Amino acid sequence: MGTEKMELKMALAECEDQLKASGDGLDEEEVKLVELKTHLDSANEAKRAAEIELGATIGKLRISRERLNGAGVNLVELCTQFAMANETKSIADVELKATNIEKEVAESRLTVVVEAGLRALLSIVGSLEKKGSKRAYFFRGNCCQMLKIGK
């Protein structure tokens, strides 16, 4: 019985050592578990913060899209107004050219009429000169000078 008791004591001591080693291992695993739980809590907190930030970013994106769509509509309207303004300007340019041509034609006609009137006046002055009028020379000078300016 002595050896059996000894073997049992040794087995018991070995079991106690294994139990102590298992307890130490369990303590280490519990520390690791607490660290992992802390990391998990931190990760969950970071995830919640990221989700909040994502929500805010999505809100900003929606607002930016709405502004972009509004700007696109405004751009189309401005392009339309610009095209209409260019068309109006082109029409006004054509009308201005036509008016300038009409003005030039009217000025040319007026010049022809004035020159014809001055020539008629010169003819009258010539008749007065033949009759010996002293004023006729004065009128002739003025008429000739006007004809030179007109040309």
NUZA-453007 format. One record per residue: x, y, z of N, C-alpha, C, CB in turn; residue in one letter. Coordinates in nm, 2 decimals, decimal comma, always signed. Glycine has a CB too. Example, Ala and Ser with C-alpha at 12.3 -4.5 7.8 and 13.67 -1.06 7.14 Angstrom:
<rs>
    n.x    n.y    n.z   ca.x   ca.y   ca.z    c.x    c.y    c.z   cb.x   cb.y   cb.z r
  +1,32  -0,57  +0,78  +1,23  -0,45  +0,78  +1,32  -0,33  +0,78  +1,13  -0,45  +0,90 A
  +1,28  -0,22  +0,71  +1,37  -0,11  +0,71  +1,29  +0,00  +0,79  +1,41  -0,06  +0,57 S
</rs>
This chain:
<rs>
    n.x    n.y    n.z   ca.x   ca.y   ca.z    c.x    c.y    c.z   cb.x   cb.y   cb.z r
  +0,08  -0,12  +0,00  +0,00  +0,00  +0,00  +0,09  +0,13  +0,00  -0,09  +0,00  +0,12 M
  +0,20  +0,11  +0,04  +0,29  +0,23  +0,05  +0,33  +0,28  -0,08  +0,41  +0,19  +0,12 G
  +0,35  +0,20  -0,18  +0,39  +0,24  -0,31  +0,27  +0,30  -0,38  +0,46  +0,13  -0,39 T
  +0,16  +0,24  -0,35  +0,04  +0,28  -0,42  +0,00  +0,42  -0,37  -0,08  +0,18  -0,39 E
  +0,03  +0,44  -0,24  +0,00  +0,57  -0,18  +0,09  +0,67  -0,24  +0,01  +0,57  -0,03 K
  +0,22  +0,63  -0,25  +0,32  +0,72  -0,31  +0,28  +0,76  -0,45  +0,46  +0,65  -0,30 M
  +0,24  +0,66  -0,52  +0,20  +0,69  -0,66  +0,08  +0,78  -0,67  +0,17  +0,55  -0,74 E
  -0,01  +0,76  -0,58  -0,12  +0,84  -0,57  -0,08  +0,99  -0,54  -0,23  +0,79  -0,47 L
  +0,01  +1,00  -0,44  +0,06  +1,13  -0,40  +0,13  +1,20  -0,52  +0,15  +1,12  -0,28 K
  +0,20  +1,12  -0,59  +0,28  +1,18  -0,70  +0,17  +1,21  -0,81  +0,38  +1,07  -0,76 M
  +0,08  +1,13  -0,83  -0,02  +1,16  -0,93  -0,10  +1,28  -0,89  -0,12  +1,04  -0,95 A
  -0,13  +1,29  -0,76  -0,20  +1,40  -0,71  -0,12  +1,53  -0,73  -0,24  +1,38  -0,56 L
  +0,01  +1,52  -0,70  +0,10  +1,64  -0,71  +0,11  +1,68  -0,86  +0,24  +1,60  -0,66 A
  +0,11  +1,58  -0,94  +0,12  +1,61  -1,09  -0,01  +1,67  -1,13  +0,14  +1,48  -1,17 E
  -0,12  +1,62  -1,08  -0,25  +1,68  -1,11  -0,26  +1,82  -1,06  -0,37  +1,59  -1,05 C
  -0,21  +1,84  -0,94  -0,21  +1,98  -0,88  -0,12  +2,07  -0,97  -0,16  +1,98  -0,74 E
  -0,01  +2,02  -1,01  +0,08  +2,10  -1,10  +0,00  +2,13  -1,23  +0,21  +2,03  -1,13 D
  -0,06  +2,03  -1,29  -0,14  +2,05  -1,41  -0,25  +2,15  -1,39  -0,19  +1,92  -1,46 Q
  -0,32  +2,14  -1,27  -0,43  +2,22  -1,23  -0,37  +2,37  -1,22  -0,50  +2,18  -1,10 L
  -0,26  +2,38  -1,15  -0,20  +2,52  -1,13  -0,16  +2,57  -1,27  -0,08  +2,51  -1,04 K
  -0,10  +2,49  -1,36  -0,06  +2,54  -1,49  -0,19  +2,57  -1,57  +0,02  +2,43  -1,57 A
  -0,29  +2,49  -1,56  -0,42  +2,52  -1,63  -0,48  +2,65  -1,57  -0,52  +2,40  -1,61 S
  -0,47  +2,67  -1,44  -0,52  +2,79  -1,38  -0,45  +2,91  -1,42  -0,52  +2,78  -1,22 G
  -0,31  +2,90  -1,43  -0,23  +3,01  -1,48  -0,26  +3,04  -1,63  -0,08  +2,97  -1,47 D
  -0,28  +2,93  -1,70  -0,31  +2,95  -1,85  -0,45  +3,01  -1,86  -0,31  +2,81  -1,92 G
  -0,54  +2,97  -1,77  -0,67  +3,03  -1,77  -0,67  +3,18  -1,74  -0,77  +2,95  -1,67 L
  -0,58  +3,21  -1,64  -0,57  +3,35  -1,60  -0,51  +3,43  -1,72  -0,47  +3,36  -1,48 D
  -0,41  +3,37  -1,78  -0,36  +3,44  -1,90  -0,46  +3,46  -2,01  -0,23  +3,36  -1,96 E
  -0,54  +3,36  -2,03  -0,65  +3,36  -2,14  -0,75  +3,46  -2,10  -0,71  +3,22  -2,16 E
  -0,78  +3,47  -1,97  -0,88  +3,57  -1,92  -0,83  +3,71  -1,95  -0,91  +3,55  -1,77 E
  -0,69  +3,73  -1,92  -0,63  +3,87  -1,95  -0,64  +3,90  -2,10  -0,48  +3,87  -1,90 V
  -0,61  +3,79  -2,18  -0,62  +3,81  -2,33  -0,76  +3,84  -2,37  -0,57  +3,69  -2,40 K
  -0,86  +3,77  -2,30  -1,00  +3,79  -2,33  -1,04  +3,93  -2,30  -1,09  +3,69  -2,25 L
  -1,00  +3,98  -2,18  -1,03  +4,12  -2,14  -0,97  +4,22  -2,24  -0,98  +4,15  -2,00 V
  -0,84  +4,19  -2,29  -0,78  +4,28  -2,39  -0,86  +4,28  -2,52  -0,63  +4,24  -2,41 E
  -0,90  +4,15  -2,56  -0,97  +4,14  -2,68  -1,11  +4,21  -2,67  -1,00  +3,99  -2,72 L
  -1,17  +4,20  -2,55  -1,30  +4,27  -2,53  -1,28  +4,42  -2,54  -1,36  +4,23  -2,39 K
  -1,17  +4,47  -2,48  -1,14  +4,61  -2,49  -1,12  +4,65  -2,64  -1,01  +4,64  -2,41 T
  -1,04  +4,57  -2,71  -1,02  +4,60  -2,85  -1,15  +4,60  -2,93  -0,92  +4,50  -2,92 H
  -1,24  +4,50  -2,90  -1,37  +4,49  -2,96  -1,45  +4,61  -2,93  -1,44  +4,36  -2,92 L
  -1,45  +4,65  -2,81  -1,53  +4,77  -2,77  -1,48  +4,89  -2,84  -1,52  +4,79  -2,62 D
  -1,35  +4,91  -2,85  -1,29  +5,02  -2,92  -1,32  +5,01  -3,07  -1,13  +5,02  -2,91 S
  -1,32  +4,89  -3,13  -1,35  +4,88  -3,27  -1,50  +4,91  -3,29  -1,32  +4,73  -3,32 A
  -1,59  +4,87  -3,20  -1,73  +4,90  -3,22  -1,75  +5,05  -3,20  -1,81  +4,82  -3,11 N
  -1,68  +5,11  -3,11  -1,69  +5,26  -3,10  -1,65  +5,33  -3,22  -1,62  +5,30  -2,98 E
  -1,53  +5,28  -3,28  -1,48  +5,34  -3,40  -1,58  +5,32  -3,52  -1,35  +5,28  -3,44 A
  -1,64  +5,20  -3,52  -1,74  +5,17  -3,62  -1,86  +5,26  -3,61  -1,79  +5,02  -3,61 K
  -1,91  +5,28  -3,49  -2,02  +5,38  -3,47  -1,99  +5,52  -3,51  -2,07  +5,38  -3,32 R
  -1,87  +5,56  -3,48  -1,82  +5,69  -3,52  -1,81  +5,70  -3,67  -1,68  +5,73  -3,45 A
  -1,76  +5,59  -3,73  -1,75  +5,59  -3,88  -1,89  +5,59  -3,94  -1,67  +5,47  -3,93 A
  -1,98  +5,52  -3,88  -2,12  +5,52  -3,94  -2,18  +5,66  -3,93  -2,21  +5,42  -3,86 E
  -2,16  +5,73  -3,82  -2,21  +5,86  -3,80  -2,15  +5,96  -3,90  -2,18  +5,92  -3,66 I
  -2,01  +5,94  -3,92  -1,94  +6,02  -4,02  -1,99  +5,99  -4,16  -1,79  +6,00  -4,01 E
  -2,01  +5,86  -4,19  -2,07  +5,82  -4,32  -2,20  +5,88  -4,34  -2,07  +5,67  -4,33 L
  -2,29  +5,88  -4,24  -2,42  +5,94  -4,25  -2,41  +6,09  -4,29  -2,50  +5,92  -4,13 G
  -2,32  +6,16  -4,21  -2,30  +6,30  -4,24  -2,25  +6,33  -4,38  -2,21  +6,36  -4,13 A
  -2,15  +6,24  -4,42  -2,10  +6,25  -4,56  -2,20  +6,23  -4,66  -1,98  +6,16  -4,57 T
  -2,29  +6,13  -4,64  -2,39  +6,10  -4,74  -2,49  +6,22  -4,74  -2,47  +5,97  -4,70 I
  -2,52  +6,28  -4,63  -2,60  +6,40  -4,63  -2,54  +6,51  -4,71  -2,63  +6,45  -4,49 G
  -2,41  +6,54  -4,69  -2,34  +6,64  -4,76  -2,34  +6,61  -4,91  -2,19  +6,66  -4,71 K
  -2,32  +6,48  -4,94  -2,32  +6,44  -5,08  -2,46  +6,47  -5,15  -2,29  +6,29  -5,10 L
  -2,56  +6,44  -5,08  -2,70  +6,47  -5,13  -2,72  +6,62  -5,15  -2,81  +6,42  -5,03 R
  -2,67  +6,70  -5,06  -2,68  +6,84  -5,07  -2,60  +6,89  -5,19  -2,64  +6,92  -4,94 I
  -2,48  +6,83  -5,20  -2,39  +6,87  -5,32  -2,45  +6,83  -5,45  -2,25  +6,81  -5,30 S
  -2,52  +6,71  -5,45  -2,58  +6,67  -5,58  -2,70  +6,76  -5,61  -2,64  +6,53  -5,56 R
  -2,78  +6,80  -5,51  -2,89  +6,89  -5,53  -2,83  +7,03  -5,59  -2,97  +6,92  -5,41 E
  -2,73  +7,08  -5,52  -2,67  +7,20  -5,57  -2,61  +7,19  -5,71  -2,55  +7,25  -5,48 R
  -2,55  +7,07  -5,74  -2,50  +7,05  -5,88  -2,61  +7,04  -5,98  -2,42  +6,92  -5,88 L
  -2,72  +6,97  -5,94  -2,84  +6,97  -6,03  -2,89  +7,11  -6,05  -2,94  +6,88  -5,98 N
  -2,90  +7,19  -5,94  -2,95  +7,32  -5,96  -2,86  +7,41  -6,04  -2,96  +7,39  -5,82 G
  -2,72  +7,39  -6,02  -2,63  +7,46  -6,10  -2,64  +7,42  -6,25  -2,48  +7,44  -6,05 A
  -2,66  +7,29  -6,27  -2,68  +7,25  -6,41  -2,80  +7,31  -6,48  -2,69  +7,09  -6,42 G
  -2,91  +7,32  -6,40  -3,03  +7,38  -6,46  -3,00  +7,53  -6,48  -3,15  +7,37  -6,36 V
  -2,93  +7,60  -6,39  -2,90  +7,74  -6,41  -2,80  +7,76  -6,53  -2,83  +7,79  -6,28 N
  -2,71  +7,66  -6,54  -2,62  +7,67  -6,66  -2,69  +7,66  -6,79  -2,51  +7,56  -6,65 L
  -2,79  +7,57  -6,79  -2,87  +7,55  -6,92  -2,95  +7,68  -6,94  -2,97  +7,43  -6,90 V
  -3,01  +7,74  -6,84  -3,08  +7,86  -6,85  -2,99  +7,97  -6,90  -3,15  +7,90  -6,72 E
  -2,87  +7,98  -6,84  -2,78  +8,09  -6,88  -2,73  +8,07  -7,02  -2,66  +8,09  -6,79 L
  -2,70  +7,94  -7,06  -2,66  +7,91  -7,20  -2,77  +7,95  -7,30  -2,63  +7,77  -7,22 C
  -2,90  +7,92  -7,26  -3,01  +7,96  -7,34  -3,02  +8,11  -7,36  -3,14  +7,90  -7,29 T
  -3,01  +8,18  -7,24  -3,01  +8,33  -7,24  -2,90  +8,39  -7,32  -3,01  +8,38  -7,10 Q
  -2,78  +8,32  -7,31  -2,66  +8,37  -7,38  -2,68  +8,35  -7,53  -2,54  +8,29  -7,34 F
  -2,74  +8,24  -7,57  -2,77  +8,22  -7,72  -2,87  +8,32  -7,77  -2,82  +8,07  -7,74 A
  -2,97  +8,34  -7,69  -3,07  +8,44  -7,73  -3,01  +8,58  -7,74  -3,19  +8,44  -7,63 M
  -2,93  +8,61  -7,64  -2,86  +8,74  -7,65  -2,77  +8,76  -7,77  -2,78  +8,77  -7,52 A
  -2,70  +8,65  -7,80  -2,62  +8,65  -7,92  -2,70  +8,67  -8,05  -2,53  +8,52  -7,93 N
  -2,81  +8,60  -8,05  -2,90  +8,61  -8,16  -2,96  +8,75  -8,17  -3,02  +8,51  -8,15 E
  -3,00  +8,81  -8,06  -3,05  +8,95  -8,06  -2,94  +9,04  -8,10  -3,10  +8,98  -7,92 T
  -2,82  +9,02  -8,06  -2,70  +9,10  -8,10  -2,68  +9,09  -8,25  -2,57  +9,06  -8,02 K
  -2,68  +8,97  -8,30  -2,67  +8,95  -8,44  -2,77  +9,02  -8,52  -2,67  +8,80  -8,48 S
  -2,89  +9,02  -8,48  -3,00  +9,09  -8,55  -2,98  +9,24  -8,54  -3,14  +9,05  -8,48 I
  -2,94  +9,28  -8,42  -2,91  +9,43  -8,40  -2,80  +9,47  -8,49  -2,88  +9,46  -8,25 A
  -2,69  +9,39  -8,50  -2,58  +9,42  -8,59  -2,63  +9,43  -8,73  -2,47  +9,31  -8,58 D
  -2,71  +9,34  -8,78  -2,76  +9,34  -8,92  -2,85  +9,47  -8,93  -2,84  +9,22  -8,95 V
  -2,93  +9,50  -8,84  -3,02  +9,62  -8,84  -2,93  +9,75  -8,85  -3,12  +9,62  -8,73 E
  -2,82  +9,75  -8,76  -2,73  +9,86  -8,76  -2,66  +9,88  -8,89  -2,63  +9,85  -8,65 L
  -2,62  +9,77  -8,95  -2,55  +9,78  -9,09  -2,65  +9,83  -9,19  -2,50  +9,64  -9,13 K
  -2,78  +9,78  -9,18  -2,88  +9,83  -9,28  -2,90  +9,98  -9,26  -3,01  +9,75  -9,26 A
  -2,91 +10,02  -9,13  -2,93 +10,16  -9,10  -2,82 +10,25  -9,15  -2,95 +10,18  -8,95 T
  -2,69 +10,20  -9,13  -2,58 +10,27  -9,18  -2,58 +10,28  -9,33  -2,45 +10,20  -9,13 N
  -2,62 +10,17  -9,40  -2,62 +10,18  -9,54  -2,73 +10,28  -9,59  -2,66 +10,03  -9,60 I
  -2,85 +10,27  -9,52  -2,95 +10,37  -9,55  -2,90 +10,51  -9,52  -3,08 +10,34  -9,46 E
  -2,83 +10,53  -9,42  -2,77 +10,66  -9,39  -2,68 +10,71  -9,50  -2,70 +10,66  -9,25 K
  -2,59 +10,62  -9,54  -2,49 +10,65  -9,64  -2,57 +10,69  -9,77  -2,40 +10,54  -9,67 E
  -2,67 +10,61  -9,81  -2,75 +10,63  -9,93  -2,82 +10,77  -9,91  -2,85 +10,52  -9,95 V
  -2,87 +10,80  -9,80  -2,94 +10,93  -9,78  -2,84 +11,04  -9,78  -3,01 +10,93  -9,64 A
  -2,72 +11,02  -9,73  -2,62 +11,13  -9,73  -2,57 +11,15  -9,88  -2,50 +11,09  -9,65 E
  -2,56 +11,04  -9,95  -2,52 +11,05 -10,09  -2,63 +11,13 -10,17  -2,50 +10,91 -10,16 S
  -2,76 +11,09 -10,15  -2,86 +11,16 -10,22  -2,87 +11,31 -10,18  -3,00 +11,10 -10,18 R
  -2,85 +11,33 -10,05  -2,85 +11,47 -10,00  -2,73 +11,55 -10,07  -2,83 +11,48  -9,85 L
  -2,61 +11,48 -10,08  -2,50 +11,55 -10,14  -2,53 +11,58 -10,29  -2,37 +11,46 -10,13 T
  -2,59 +11,49 -10,36  -2,63 +11,51 -10,50  -2,73 +11,62 -10,51  -2,69 +11,38 -10,56 V
  -2,83 +11,63 -10,42  -2,93 +11,73 -10,42  -2,86 +11,87 -10,39  -3,04 +11,70 -10,32 V
  -2,78 +11,87 -10,29  -2,71 +12,00 -10,25  -2,62 +12,04 -10,36  -2,63 +11,98 -10,12 V
  -2,54 +11,95 -10,42  -2,46 +11,99 -10,53  -2,54 +12,04 -10,65  -2,37 +11,87 -10,58 E
  -2,65 +11,97 -10,68  -2,73 +12,02 -10,79  -2,79 +12,16 -10,76  -2,85 +11,92 -10,81 A
  -2,83 +12,18 -10,63  -2,88 +12,31 -10,59  -2,77 +12,42 -10,60  -2,93 +12,31 -10,45 G
  -2,65 +12,38 -10,56  -2,54 +12,48 -10,57  -2,50 +12,51 -10,72  -2,41 +12,43 -10,50 L
  -2,51 +12,41 -10,80  -2,48 +12,43 -10,94  -2,59 +12,52 -11,00  -2,47 +12,29 -11,02 R
  -2,71 +12,50 -10,96  -2,82 +12,58 -11,01  -2,80 +12,72 -10,96  -2,96 +12,53 -10,96 A
  -2,75 +12,74 -10,83  -2,73 +12,87 -10,78  -2,61 +12,93 -10,85  -2,69 +12,86 -10,63 L
  -2,51 +12,85 -10,89  -2,40 +12,91 -10,97  -2,45 +12,96 -11,10  -2,29 +12,80 -10,98 L
  -2,54 +12,89 -11,16  -2,59 +12,93 -11,29  -2,66 +13,06 -11,27  -2,69 +12,82 -11,34 S
  -2,74 +13,07 -11,16  -2,81 +13,20 -11,13  -2,71 +13,31 -11,11  -2,90 +13,19 -11,01 I
  -2,60 +13,28 -11,03  -2,50 +13,38 -11,01  -2,43 +13,42 -11,14  -2,39 +13,32 -10,91 V
  -2,41 +13,32 -11,23  -2,35 +13,35 -11,36  -2,44 +13,45 -11,44  -2,33 +13,22 -11,44 G
  -2,57 +13,43 -11,43  -2,66 +13,52 -11,49  -2,65 +13,66 -11,43  -2,81 +13,47 -11,48 S
  -2,64 +13,66 -11,30  -2,63 +13,79 -11,23  -2,50 +13,86 -11,27  -2,64 +13,77 -11,08 L
  -2,39 +13,78 -11,28  -2,26 +13,84 -11,32  -2,27 +13,90 -11,46  -2,15 +13,73 -11,32 E
  -2,34 +13,83 -11,54  -2,36 +13,89 -11,68  -2,43 +14,02 -11,67  -2,43 +13,79 -11,77 K
  -2,52 +14,03 -11,57  -2,60 +14,16 -11,56  -2,52 +14,26 -11,48  -2,73 +14,13 -11,49 K
  -2,40 +14,22 -11,43  -2,31 +14,32 -11,37  -2,34 +14,33 -11,22  -2,33 +14,45 -11,43 G
  -2,39 +14,24 -11,15  -2,42 +14,25 -11,00  -2,29 +14,23 -10,93  -2,53 +14,14 -10,96 S
  -2,27 +14,31 -10,83  -2,15 +14,31 -10,75  -2,16 +14,19 -10,64  -2,12 +14,44 -10,67 K
  -2,27 +14,16 -10,60  -2,29 +14,05 -10,51  -2,27 +13,92 -10,57  -2,43 +14,06 -10,44 R
  -2,28 +13,91 -10,70  -2,27 +13,78 -10,77  -2,13 +13,72 -10,74  -2,29 +13,80 -10,92 A
  -2,02 +13,80 -10,74  -1,89 +13,75 -10,71  -1,88 +13,69 -10,57  -1,78 +13,86 -10,73 Y
  -1,94 +13,75 -10,48  -1,94 +13,70 -10,34  -2,01 +13,57 -10,34  -2,01 +13,80 -10,25 F
  -2,13 +13,56 -10,40  -2,20 +13,43 -10,40  -2,13 +13,32 -10,47  -2,34 +13,45 -10,47 F
  -2,06 +13,36 -10,58  -1,98 +13,26 -10,66  -1,88 +13,20 -10,57  -1,92 +13,32 -10,79 R
  -1,80 +13,28 -10,50  -1,70 +13,23 -10,41  -1,75 +13,13 -10,30  -1,62 +13,35 -10,34 G
  -1,86 +13,17 -10,24  -1,92 +13,09 -10,14  -1,97 +12,95 -10,20  -2,04 +13,16 -10,07 N
  -2,03 +12,96 -10,32  -2,08 +12,84 -10,38  -1,97 +12,74 -10,42  -2,17 +12,87 -10,51 C
  -1,86 +12,80 -10,47  -1,75 +12,72 -10,51  -1,68 +12,65 -10,39  -1,64 +12,80 -10,59 C
  -1,67 +12,73 -10,28  -1,61 +12,68 -10,16  -1,70 +12,57 -10,11  -1,60 +12,79 -10,06 Q
  -1,83 +12,58 -10,11  -1,92 +12,48 -10,06  -1,91 +12,35 -10,14  -2,06 +12,52 -10,06 M
  -1,89 +12,37 -10,27  -1,88 +12,25 -10,36  -1,75 +12,18 -10,33  -1,88 +12,29 -10,51 L
  -1,64 +12,25 -10,30  -1,51 +12,18 -10,27  -1,52 +12,11 -10,14  -1,40 +12,29 -10,26 K
  -1,59 +12,16 -10,04  -1,61 +12,10  -9,91  -1,69 +11,97  -9,92  -1,67 +12,20  -9,80 I
  -1,79 +11,98 -10,00  -1,88 +11,86 -10,03  -1,81 +11,75 -10,09  -2,00 +11,90 -10,11 G
  -1,70 +11,77 -10,16  -1,63 +11,67 -10,23  -1,52 +11,61 -10,15  -1,58 +11,71 -10,36 K
</rs>
